[in-house]
Amino acid sequence: MKLPALPQALGFARAGGTPIATAAAALLLAGLTATACAPQTSDGKAAADEKSGTLRVWLFQEVGNKPKEQVVAQAVAAFEQRNQGAKVEIEYIPVETRAQRVKAAFNDPKSAPDLIEYGNTDTAGYVKDGGLADISAEFAAWDEAEDTDPTARKSVTVGGKVYGSPLFVGLRALYYRTDVFKELGLTAPKSQAELITTAKKIRKAKPELYGIAVGGAYTYGAMPFVWAAGGELATEEGGSYKAAVNSEAALKGITTYTSLFGDDNCPAAKCAQMGGNATVTAFASGKAAMAIGGDFSHAAVEAGTVKGKYAVVPLPGTAPGSIAPAFAGGNNIGVLKSTSHRTLAVDLLKSLTGKDTQAKLFDAMGFLPTYTDVRTAAAQRQPFVKPFIDTLEAGTRFVPASPGWGQIDSSLVLPTMFQEVVSGRKDVKAAADDAAKKMDAAFTPAS
């Protein structure tokens, strides 16, 4: 039998991880040795449902991960108390490498975790790959699930079946430095044109700062500019998708976003490779006067040097006073089809995504709950939620609900497009045309 891989040195081999105490490690190793590996069926589904042993979970590493770890530890403790003989091993993995890690897990069920956190853009692709378990019956029988908002419920549903439980709603808005704006006599921008001029004024007055931190690899920070200009990622007809990033409207949005790269705001040499976490880190550490960050970025910003010196407003659209459509993001937790602990895994999923945990994750990380009642209560406790709820109510967008999106995302089609423009290697039209060809190639076999 092949044992699941233990974390390095019986501890977590990632930043911010909590080493496992020696005694606990011995118990963990004993538990793994004693637990039989269930045989796999031809479709990757485990043939057994063991009621004890160790469950392995992969969660995403956040910027400022410690508060998340503390909340998760409480959920795990409650689960272990309910299920004597069951233990949980958590590993926090980088979001950027999730595609490779999860693909390997799907291909090698014996070494795969029992549960994974995954971005809602990955749902359709993971289901097509046969990696996620259908938990429709358990989800329908769970009393807390009835308060899940429709958008979040849709994010775990493919073909009418449920393949996980929503963990949080992810929306982005504009963080800005109140001290810098006050010093320079500026007000929060009310249009994208004003956003650009404001960023460049700040950079000119304070060359040590980025006016607004932007990233060539920050797809979901860039897309509101495309959507605000009337563009789309793709159009759908009869269940098939065709790329639209090279439409006239989309080109306007791409041009607006890429105009923020340069020595007069965020130099391409430094900013072309930045992703979302890097832009938030730049803002939190005091290196940028503005950044597009999520509700899920709140804890990291609060832990930074800008604490007490920032505010958040919706990212403006093209028309003064309008709100740019935001990506309706968020993460879910799913049970892998290959788990040999089906019943325990579903119970752990409920602990990790239930109302109590989501309320605590909101307080710890700023993650917007997916339950309507929990979100309402959270907004009453913390005023910082208002810009994100305003953004949600103004209308959000989602990526194409196609398994092909996973390939587009993991192969960095859109970041490559932005980086080609900001580096000067291609003009906007040529870069967008090339991206559209790659997108169409990914959509075709997936349709």
C-alpha positions in Angstrom: 0.0 0.0 0.0 1.2 3.5 -0.8 0.9 5.9 2.1 -0.2 9.6 1.6 2.8 11.8 1.5 3.6 13.4 4.9 4.5 17.0 5.0 8.2 17.7 5.1 9.8 16.7 8.4 6.3 16.0 9.8 5.5 19.7 9.6 4.2 22.0 6.9 6.7 22.9 4.2 5.1 26.3 3.5 5.3 29.8 4.9 3.2 30.3 8.0 2.7 26.6 8.5 2.3 25.1 12.0 4.8 22.3 12.8 3.2 19.2 14.1 4.4 18.3 17.6 6.5 15.2 17.9 3.9 13.2 19.8 1.2 14.2 17.4 3.4 13.3 14.5 3.9 9.8 16.0 0.1 9.4 16.3 -0.4 10.7 12.8 2.2 8.2 11.4 0.6 5.4 13.4 -2.8 6.3 12.1 -1.7 6.4 8.5 0.1 3.0 8.9 -2.9 1.4 10.5 -5.4 2.7 7.9 -5.9 0.5 5.0 -5.8 2.1 1.5 -9.1 1.5 -0.2 -9.0 0.0 -3.7 -10.0 2.3 -6.5 -12.7 1.5 -9.0 -12.1 2.1 -12.7 -13.7 5.6 -12.6 -11.4 6.7 -9.7 -14.1 6.3 -7.1 -13.1 4.6 -3.8 -14.6 1.2 -3.2 -14.7 1.7 0.6 -16.1 4.3 3.0 -13.8 4.1 6.1 -15.1 5.6 9.3 -11.6 6.3 10.9 -8.1 7.3 9.9 -6.5 10.5 8.6 -8.2 12.9 6.2 -5.9 15.1 4.1 -7.1 18.6 3.1 -5.6 21.1 0.7 -6.5 24.7 1.4 -5.2 27.8 -0.3 -2.4 29.9 1.1 -3.5 33.5 1.6 -1.6 36.7 2.0 -1.4 36.7 5.8 -2.5 33.1 6.3 -2.3 32.8 10.1 -5.8 34.0 10.9 -7.2 31.5 8.4 -5.2 28.7 10.0 -6.6 29.6 13.4 -10.2 29.4 12.2 -9.6 26.2 10.3 -8.0 24.7 13.4 -11.3 25.3 15.3 -13.4 23.7 12.6 -11.1 20.7 12.6 -11.2 20.4 16.4 -15.0 20.3 16.3 -14.9 17.6 13.6 -12.4 15.5 15.5 -14.5 15.8 18.6 -17.6 14.5 16.8 -15.6 11.7 15.1 -13.4 9.9 17.5 -10.7 8.0 15.7 -10.6 10.5 12.8 -7.7 12.9 12.3 -7.2 15.8 9.9 -4.0 16.9 8.2 -4.2 20.4 6.6 -1.7 21.6 3.9 -1.8 25.1 2.6 -0.9 25.3 -1.1 -0.1 28.3 -3.3 -3.0 29.3 -5.5 -0.6 29.8 -8.4 0.4 26.2 -8.5 -3.0 24.7 -7.8 -3.6 23.5 -11.4 -0.5 21.2 -11.4 -1.1 19.9 -7.9 -4.8 19.1 -8.4 -4.2 17.5 -11.8 -1.6 15.2 -10.3 -4.0 14.3 -7.5 -6.7 13.4 -10.0 -4.3 11.2 -11.9 -3.0 9.5 -8.7 -5.9 8.9 -6.4 -3.8 6.9 -3.9 -1.8 10.0 -3.0 -4.7 12.5 -3.4 -6.2 14.5 -0.5 -9.8 13.8 0.6 -10.9 17.4 0.3 -9.7 20.5 -1.6 -10.4 24.2 -1.7 -10.8 25.3 -5.2 -11.7 28.5 -7.0 -15.2 28.6 -8.4 -13.8 29.1 -11.9 -12.4 25.6 -11.7 -15.7 23.8 -11.0 -16.7 22.8 -14.5 -13.2 21.6 -15.4 -12.7 19.5 -12.3 -16.1 17.9 -12.8 -15.2 17.1 -16.4 -11.9 15.6 -15.2 -13.9 13.3 -12.9 -12.1 14.5 -9.8 -14.9 15.8 -7.6 -17.6 13.7 -5.9 -21.3 14.4 -6.5 -22.6 15.4 -3.0 -26.1 16.5 -4.2 -28.0 14.3 -1.7 -25.9 15.3 1.3 -26.0 19.0 0.3 -29.8 18.9 -0.1 -30.3 17.3 3.3 -28.0 19.8 5.1 -30.3 22.3 6.8 -27.7 25.2 6.7 -27.4 24.9 2.9 -30.9 26.3 2.3 -29.6 29.7 3.2 -26.8 29.6 0.6 -27.2 32.5 -1.8 -28.1 31.6 -5.5 -24.8 32.8 -6.9 -22.8 30.7 -4.5 -25.0 27.7 -5.1 -24.5 28.0 -8.8 -20.8 28.0 -8.3 -20.8 24.4 -7.1 -23.4 23.2 -9.5 -22.7 21.5 -12.9 -25.5 19.8 -14.9 -27.9 20.1 -11.9 -25.6 18.2 -9.6 -23.7 19.7 -6.6 -19.9 19.1 -6.4 -18.9 20.9 -3.2 -19.9 23.6 -0.7 -19.3 27.4 -1.2 -16.7 28.8 1.3 -16.9 32.5 0.6 -17.9 35.1 -2.0 -15.0 37.0 -3.5 -15.4 40.5 -4.8 -12.8 43.2 -5.6 -12.9 46.9 -5.0 -10.5 49.9 -4.9 -8.3 50.3 -1.8 -6.7 53.7 -1.4 -4.4 55.6 1.0 -6.4 58.2 2.8 -3.3 59.9 4.2 -1.7 60.2 0.7 -4.9 61.5 -0.8 -5.4 64.0 2.0 -1.8 65.3 1.7 -2.1 65.8 -2.1 -5.7 67.2 -2.0 -7.2 64.2 -3.9 -10.5 62.5 -3.7 -11.4 58.9 -4.4 -11.8 58.5 -8.2 -15.3 58.3 -9.6 -14.5 57.1 -13.1 -11.7 55.0 -14.7 -10.4 58.1 -16.5 -10.1 59.9 -13.2 -8.5 56.8 -11.7 -5.7 56.9 -14.3 -5.1 60.7 -13.9 -5.1 60.3 -10.1 -2.6 57.4 -10.2 -0.3 59.4 -12.4 -0.5 62.6 -10.2 0.4 60.5 -7.2 3.4 58.9 -8.9 4.6 62.3 -10.1 4.3 63.8 -6.6 5.7 60.7 -4.8 7.9 58.7 -7.2 8.6 56.2 -4.4 5.0 55.0 -4.7 3.0 53.3 -7.4 0.0 55.4 -8.1 -2.0 52.2 -8.3 -0.4 48.8 -8.1 -1.4 46.8 -11.2 -0.3 43.4 -12.4 0.1 41.9 -15.8 -0.8 38.5 -14.3 -3.8 39.9 -12.4 -6.6 38.6 -14.6 -9.5 39.5 -12.2 -8.1 42.9 -11.5 -8.0 43.6 -15.2 -11.4 42.2 -16.3 -13.5 45.0 -14.8 -11.9 47.4 -17.2 -13.0 45.1 -20.1 -16.5 44.6 -18.8 -16.9 48.3 -18.0 -16.1 49.1 -21.6 -18.8 46.8 -22.8 -16.5 43.9 -23.6 -16.7 40.2 -22.8 -14.4 37.3 -22.3 -16.4 35.1 -24.6 -19.9 34.8 -26.0 -22.1 31.7 -25.7 -24.5 30.1 -28.1 -26.0 26.7 -27.8 -23.7 25.7 -25.0 -20.6 26.5 -27.0 -18.3 29.5 -26.4 -16.3 31.7 -28.7 -13.7 34.2 -27.5 -14.6 37.9 -27.5 -11.5 39.5 -26.0 -10.5 40.9 -29.4 -13.9 42.7 -29.9 -13.8 46.4 -30.3 -15.3 47.0 -26.9 -12.9 44.6 -25.2 -9.9 46.2 -26.9 -10.9 49.6 -25.3 -10.9 48.0 -21.8 -7.6 46.3 -22.4 -6.1 49.6 -23.6 -7.4 51.4 -20.5 -5.9 48.8 -18.1 -2.6 48.5 -19.9 -2.2 52.3 -19.9 -1.5 52.0 -16.1 1.8 50.2 -16.8 4.7 52.5 -17.2 7.2 54.7 -15.4 4.4 57.3 -14.8 2.5 54.8 -12.5 3.6 51.1 -12.2 6.8 50.4 -14.3 6.3 47.4 -16.6 9.7 45.9 -15.6 8.4 45.4 -12.0 4.6 45.2 -12.5 4.2 43.0 -15.7 4.7 39.8 -13.7 2.7 40.8 -10.6 -0.4 38.9 -9.8 -3.2 39.8 -7.4 -1.4 38.8 -4.2 1.6 40.9 -5.2 -0.4 44.0 -5.8 -2.2 43.7 -2.5 1.2 43.1 -0.8 2.5 46.3 -2.5 -0.4 48.3 -1.1 -0.3 46.7 2.4 3.4 47.4 2.7 3.0 51.0 1.8 4.5 50.9 -1.7 1.3 51.8 -3.5 -1.3 54.5 -3.0 -4.1 52.4 -4.6 -4.7 48.7 -5.4 -7.6 46.6 -6.6 -8.1 44.1 -3.7 -10.8 41.7 -2.5 -12.9 41.5 0.6 -10.6 38.6 1.2 -7.6 41.0 1.2 -8.8 42.9 4.2 -6.9 41.0 6.8 -3.6 41.3 4.9 -4.1 45.0 4.6 -5.0 45.4 8.2 -1.8 43.6 9.1 0.3 45.9 6.9 1.9 49.3 7.5 -1.1 51.1 6.1 -3.5 50.0 8.9 -5.6 52.9 9.8 -4.6 54.9 6.8 -6.8 53.5 4.0 -10.3 53.3 2.8 -12.2 51.2 0.2 -14.7 52.3 -2.5 -16.1 50.3 -5.4 -13.9 50.3 -8.5 -15.3 53.0 -10.8 -16.7 52.3 -14.2 -16.3 54.4 -17.4 -19.2 56.8 -16.6 -18.7 59.1 -13.6 -20.3 57.6 -10.5 -20.7 54.2 -12.0 -19.4 50.9 -10.6 -17.3 48.6 -12.8 -18.7 45.1 -13.1 -16.6 42.9 -10.8 -15.8 39.2 -11.1 -18.1 37.1 -9.0 -15.3 35.1 -7.5 -15.0 33.0 -4.4 -13.8 29.6 -3.3 -15.5 26.3 -2.6 -14.5 23.1 -0.9 -15.1 19.8 -2.6 -14.8 16.1 -1.7 -12.6 14.1 -4.1 -14.3 11.2 -5.8 -11.3 9.0 -4.9 -11.6 9.5 -1.1 -11.9 6.4 1.0 -13.5 8.4 3.7 -16.7 9.6 1.9 -18.9 10.0 5.0 -16.2 11.6 7.1 -15.1 13.9 4.3 -18.6 15.3 3.8 -18.9 15.9 7.6 -15.6 17.7 7.6 -16.7 19.7 4.6 -19.7 20.9 6.6 -17.4 21.9 9.5 -15.1 23.8 7.1 -17.9 25.6 5.2 -20.7 25.9 7.8 -22.2 29.1 9.1 -20.1 29.2 12.3 -16.8 28.8 10.3 -17.9 31.3 7.6 -18.7 33.9 10.3 -15.3 33.4 11.9 -13.5 33.6 8.6 -15.2 36.9 7.9 -14.0 38.3 11.2 -10.5 36.9 10.7 -10.0 37.4 7.0 -12.8 39.6 5.6 -14.2 36.7 3.5 -17.8 37.5 2.6 -20.0 34.7 3.7 -22.1 32.7 1.2 -25.1 32.4 3.5 -27.4 35.4 3.2 -28.2 35.5 7.0 -24.6 35.3 8.0 -23.6 38.0 5.5 -26.3 40.3 6.7 -25.1 39.9 10.3 -21.4 40.4 9.2 -22.2 43.6 7.4 -23.8 45.0 10.6 -20.7 44.2 12.6 -18.1 45.5 10.1 -18.7 48.6 7.9 -15.8 47.8 5.6 -18.1 45.3 3.9 -20.3 48.0 2.4 -18.2 48.8 -0.8 -18.1 45.1 -1.6 -21.9 44.6 -1.1 -22.5 47.7 -3.2 -20.3 46.2 -5.9 -22.2 42.9 -5.6 -25.5 44.7 -6.0 -24.3 46.7 -9.0 -24.0 43.5 -11.0 -21.2 41.0 -11.3 -19.8 38.8 -14.1 -18.4 35.3 -14.3 -16.0 33.4 -16.5 -17.4 31.1 -19.2 -19.0 28.1 -17.6 -16.9 25.8 -19.8 -14.3 23.1 -18.8 -12.1 24.9 -21.3 -11.8 27.8 -19.0 -9.5 25.8 -16.7 -7.0 25.3 -19.5 -7.2 29.0 -20.5 -6.6 30.0 -16.9 -3.8 27.6 -16.1 -2.0 28.3 -19.3 -2.0 32.0 -18.5 -3.6 33.1 -21.8 -4.9 36.4 -20.5 -1.8 37.3 -18.4 0.3 36.6 -21.5 -1.9 39.0 -23.5 -1.5 41.8 -21.0 2.2 41.2 -20.6 2.8 41.3 -24.4 1.1 44.7 -24.5 2.8 46.3 -21.6 6.2 45.0 -22.7 5.7 46.5 -26.1 6.1 43.1 -27.9 2.7 43.4 -29.5 0.0 46.0 -29.9 -3.4 45.5 -28.2 -5.1 44.1 -31.3 -2.4 41.6 -32.1 -2.1 40.4 -28.5 -5.9 40.1 -28.2 -6.2 38.2 -31.5 -3.6 35.7 -30.4 -5.3 35.3 -27.0 -8.7 34.7 -28.8 -7.2 32.0 -30.9 -5.8 30.2 -27.9 -9.2 30.5 -26.1 -11.1 29.1 -29.0 -8.8 26.2 -29.2 -9.5 25.5 -25.5 -13.2 25.9 -25.9 -13.6 23.6 -28.9 -12.8 20.2 -27.3 -14.6 21.3 -24.2 -17.9 22.1 -25.9 
